[in-house]
Structures are given as structure tokens and as C-alpha cells.
Amino acid sequence: MDKAQDRAQDKAQFPGGPMSGLVASAVEYLVDAGQRSVLFLDIMRQRGDQYREHVAQTAPHVLQYAAELIMDGRKLDEPVNYALVRIIPPKGVEIDMKRRPFVVVDPRAGHGPGIGGFKADSEIGVAMKAGHPCYFIGFLPEPMPGQTIECIARAEALFIEKVISRHPDADGKPCVIGNCQAGWAVMILASLRPELFGPLIIAGAPLAYWAGVHGKYPMRYSGGLLGGSWLTALASDLGGGKFDGAWLVQNFENQNPSNTLWTKQYNVYSKVDTEADRYLEFERWWGGHVNLNAEEIQFIVDELFVGNNLAAGKIVMSDGRKVDLRNIRSPIVVFCSKGDNITPPQQALHWVLDCYADVDEIRAYGQTIVYTVHESVGHLGIFVSGGVAKKEHAEFSGNIDLIDVLPPGLYEATFEARGSGTLNADLATGQWIMRCEARTLDDIRAMGGNSPEDELRFAAAKRVSELNLAAYQKYVQPWIKGMVTPQMAELARNMHPLRLQYEAFSSQNPWMSVVKSAADEVEDKRKPASKDNPFLAFQEQMSKQIVHALDSWRDSQEALSEAIFLNVYGSPALQAAVGVDPNAAPSARREMTAEHRAMLDRRIAELKSKIGEGGLREAAIRALLYVGSARGMVDERSIEALRQVRRDHAGARLTLAEFKMLVREQFFMLLLDRDAALAAIPKMLPDDVNQRRGAFAAMREVLSASEDITGERAKRLKQVAGLFGVDEGGEPVSKVAPFDPQARAS
């Protein structure tokens, strides 16, 4: 009997007009709600059992892919609980061993490893689909004795060296993806060992920890409101020298109480017939809590979240080297979202403002920075959303070589859906077309940020943290360490509320065996309510009211927290008491070092001396950059057209690294002395008119790949045609037109 017949039968049992229909709907809803309640409790039982099985494993993870262990960090001279594995491509996925490998570094933010390969549509999945070999750096639940953040950085350097050695013919160094907490770790390592890295993709990673705007993102106030990092030290001491990652997960959950306390569970309850698998898959990762050594978490909190020392260049390694993000030589792709209340765009991007005065200074360091800001996805969605993987991450993977050869500067990556009317759609690799559009630092400033008064407040909070931590370490810590036994520390971890919620509903609870039996019976007699049942609509409305109430409570608490922080740490008396100079600029931009200035002067002199050197290839790239720069963006179709020209061009092929160097040199020559660089082009060209015609035709093909050549680009192309001794159609003219600076397009 189908659902319609059931409803007809129910109504027949309650004759008498509209009221009888309402009664029938009520009975139908009560049966459905009772069955859903039983099935929901059974899903909670499955979640608890899954949790127990997961934490019992030696190396738990949520990778969907098979993996081969390449290096075990526990066996290094400085042992760490990290490991490098090679992802084994699934059947039907072809890998090109000459393409640069991808290395995904998972965040150790309280959860277990695997989120970068959580599903087919993931960072690993789309990179393999694009033909790249993939590796994964994950970790075990327990840290090694004495393990520090610096030890982990050295281990990850060895891992990346191993990947490089396994791919000697790859067309470029590995692309490394750092998610969330792994993002800042990758940036630290790349600043210390820049020679190891190809492009970096930093997703949802905080790098400027004080940055934000009033009325949003209150997590940055937490350190100051708690009196600093002394509580971190206390939690580690109560854990017997280990910090329980469940507290970090708790911090995530506290940011969205409506989801934590209601929406996540209600979504399963209301869609109990379809949501179980998705929910259990996510909860396997969400509940896989791991531990950190006390030294690790103290570094993270003191140096980064409270101290904000990364962008300021104040982190010093044990060998005396300073961590300076300006030392990174690989392109940096920053992926963030306005919907991320854990790492808002300001925290992801304002390090650029701390490091550089303007785009020219970014170029002076030879740096390429590409950012993209999603409009709505939340923090976890940056890593786990299938839609994000199929759009942003797929485009990054498919166009990583485009990013690698971009001239130095600041760009924003934008995405346009590919359709039937898209020009030269066959030159785009996926469902979207990626463009890298030139930006200035004002575009980042327009997102909002701190005032000088706000910077002083955070500086005061940092100083209070230092004072409180010193007092705790001197007067309290010895007593705590003396009292806490390993057994007490283990009991404290097991009694954490996040762990108890899994244990309480597992099969260890004898009452859950009754739930399992009832669920088996319900599945055989399942009778969902019809979608037009009025009581279901009432249920949905009640759910929305609960979410609204919890969100309102959160908003009021966040507003109160912000007001307390701003008023307490904005007090001139407090600032004076802790030694904060109100006339100082706590996060003032650093000046270029004398060493770098001298190196830059030498490089400028070298490039100027080489302006007249080179042949057809150098001249063509120089001319292409000159014309293309008028548009202020680079389109993936233009790069694909350029690839095809390179592939079809007779003669010795350049490697990607050699081509990148060629592009950068010609770009800087134009930047340093455009008139001289253009005037030199005719002398660099061969006498063979057919070669010049072929090069000019190739330029036209690349320039017209993404849009018609009009406006300023058309003017510049006409000028270049004269330098090449051809007309605008590529036909030879009587003689090469000399360069005339007065006629140069502006």
C-alpha cells in the first residue's frame, strides 16, 4: 500500500470534514516523529561506536583514498608524530608523472588528519583529476616526547625534499596546500626554505591574528578576555604536559551555538532517512581529537594568536634565523571567505599590509600573491565543500602553472562560468574560467581593518598575557605539575564533554541495545509523513525560532565581549601600567633590510645591462607583456593558447622554470625602463621576415584568446607590429619602424 492509500485510509477512519483531516495529519505526524526519534537515537549510537573504533586505531584518518607510507616522522633524528604518504590514484584516474606533484598538509587543530582527501570532490581529488601526483602529510593522535613546532617544520622540509627527489622530471617544484593551522606552518617553512616550494595554496589560514572589523569575528578577542595564554599553560599542565585538542574543537563549536546545539542534530532528525551517511562521515573526522605537546600549543598561542608575531617578523628559530614572510619566493594563493568567522578575510590577508608598502615593493621582493574571497562559505566549507572543491580548488589545480608564471605583483582570482557563448571555451579546462586581475593594497584595505587605537588595545592584551603567564609559571605551575599524575591527566581527557557525548550514546551504554532493536523494527515499518503535513511545517517553524533565539543570544554575547575588550584594553591607564606606548605603532610595516636593498640594486643594474640582449623569443615575450599589461589581468585561456604556441614552436623547448625566469626578466625590464626595453626589440629580431611574422601571429593568437583586441591593447599591438616590421594583419612592411617614445601609448 502506497502513502496516498495510507492517507486515504486514515481519513476514512476519521470522517467528519476538515477537523478529521487535521486529526489524520496529527496521527501521521506522531507516527513519523516517533519513528524518526528512534532512528535518530540509533544514528547517535552508530556515531558513538564509530568514534570508539576510530580512536582505537593507531593511525586514524578520514582519507577516502588508499595511501602508501613514504616517510615516518617517528623514525627521524628528531622524531615527530607526522608522516608522508603517497596517495594511490583510484581506478580510472591517469597521473602524468611529469606534472608537478601536489602536497596537502592537514591542519592539526584538534581534529585528526584526512580532511584534504575527505571525499572525491576534495583538494586531493581535483588535483589528481588534473593529472598531478599527490602526497599527504598527516599526523598521529599522540605527539612524540619533546616535539616542537620547529621540529615539525624540519620534518616537513625533509618530506618535501623526498617528494622532489621522487619527481626529478617534474615541470616545477611541488605545489603545497596548507589548510587552516597548516597554512601558517607552511608559510613559516617556506620563508625558511624557499627553494623547496612551488606555488603555495593557503586555505582558511590565519596569518594576521589581530586583524578584523568591529561587530564581526570576535574570536580574536578571546585571548585578551581570558587574560592571555596562562590558561593554555594550565590546561597543558593538567594534561600532564599535553594539551587536549578537544578544547580547540570546543572553541570552533562555541562560535556557532545554534549549529552546535541544534541545527546539526536537527538536520539529521528531520531527514533521518537520507542524512545518516553524510552525518556519520563528517562526525568521524570531527570527533577524532588529537593531542599536542605543551611546547607546541604555547608557541601557537604566544607567538601567533596573542602575540601576532608572524606578520611582524618577530618569530626567531633556535638557530637565530628570523621568520620573514617576505623571503618566500613561490607564488602564494590565499583562499578565504566572508562567511568564515574563524579566519575572516582580514586575518587571511592583512599580513600583506604588514609586510609591504605597495605593489612595487611586492615586486621588489619578486613576490606573486593571488587571493580570492568567497562570498559565503564557512570555515570548514573551504576544505570539505564539494562545490568549493569543484570550483576554486579545481581551478587552482588546473591552472597552477598559470599562477606560477604570473609576473610579480598582487592579483585577485575571479571565476566566470563557462557557457556556450564563451569565447574560445575549448581553451578552458573546467566548468569555470579563472582570471587573475591586478590589484593594489588599497583593495585589501577596503575590506576593513584595525584603527591605530585597536592596534594599541591588542598590544596591551599581548603584554597582559606575558605578565600573567610569567606569574603563573613562577607561582602556580610548579604546584600543578607536582600534583598531576599521568592517570589524572588521562582521566581529565576522557571526561571532556566532547568525548563524553560520543561515549554516552555508544553501545557501551546498555540502554542503546534497546534503541538498536527498536530501530531495526522501525525500519521495517517506516511511514514518513507526507511533505504537505501541516505539523511538519510547524516543526520547521519551531526549528527556525530556536535557531533565531540561539543566534540572537550569540550576537548579544559577541557584542558584550567586544565592548569589554575595547573598553578594558583601550584604557590609557592600563596601557601605561603594562608599558604600552600610546605613540607607538605596534604593527607598523617593516622597512626593507639593507642587505635586500643592496641585492635589489645589483639586480636592477644587471637587468638594465641586459635590456638589449636576447633574440626572437625574448623580444616576443617582452612585446606580449607590454600589450597584455594594458588589460590588467591574465586569463587562463590566454595561458593555454601560450602553452599551445610553446608546444607547436619548433626549436629547443624551455622548461617551466626557464620560461618563468624568462617572463620575469622581461617583465622587470619593462618595469625598470619601458622606453629602452621597447626600443631594443627591433635589434633583437632576426632578419627572416617569416620568423617575425610567425612570432607576431602567435602574439595575436594569445592576446585574442579571451577577448577581442580593442582599446589600449589595440594601440599597443599596432606599435609592436611596427617594431616587428609587419602591419596589424601580420603582413611585412617595407622596413621596421624605429621606436618613438613620443608615440608610445600611455
PyMOL commands that set and color helices and strands:
alter all, ss='L'
color gray80, all
select helices_A, chain A and resi 3-13+18-56+73-75+115-117+123-129+149-166+181-192+194-196+218-225+230-238+246-254+257-270+276-286+294-306+309-312+325-327+345-349+351-355+359-364+381-384+386-398+400-405+425-427+441-445+452-475+477-483+486-494+497-504+511-524+534-569+572-577+594-609+616-628+636-648+656-672+674-679+681-684+689-703+711-724+741-743
alter helices_A, ss='H'
color red, helices_A
select strands_A, chain A and resi 67-72+82-87+102-105+134-139+175-179+200-203+242-244+291-293+332-337+368-374+409-417+432-438+633-635
alter strands_A, ss='S'
color yellow, strands_A
deselect
rebuild
show_as cartoon
